[in-house]
């Protein structure tokens, strides 16, 4: 079974301050906008870094076409600002049971651990490294906010990459894929791809708001039992 973990609100809680600062610094650098005061009003949960950045820029008066034109420069700049800003140790931001559950599932042949996150790939890897939980996630695997601005496109990208490594080159089957996330957007991206989905209540959304998931958990503690009930 391919496990596609979300990061913020799922594996890490309140671990995105330096990340938000890196995105804003990259916008200021690439488009030379003033430090965007209205960035705080832009919705972030479950969205990709590109989509968030485009909205912040639009509030600063930069039209979306100009974002598209320099998207790659933005991704490079945001990654390099995050490399400078990332705290040395984010292990105190681990979500409840995240460390234990990753240790559990990553040691089993029946599971393949990967990521589906709105974070830019390099940001995601630096963030997980600082939290001490990069080890289950092979380089080159996952679907990231640097791959697309649309979260719905990320699970198929992650399945394609998983298939290249673990399924003889064919995309990993959607019916043996589980998205694990904390927002309705995680649920929507799994549904759009025909994948299963486990939602956790450790982010900003309640069980009611996550009720479209196959399973809703208070936190990651019962993840393995939930996965067992799905397969
Ligand atoms: Mg999340």
Boltz pocket constraint, residues with backbone or C-beta under 6 A from the ligand:
constraints:
  - pocket:
      binder: B
      contacts: [[A, 6], [A, 7], [A, 8], [A, 9], [A, 10], [A, 45], [A, 46], [A, 181], [A, 182], [A, 183], [A, 203]]
      max_distance: 6.0
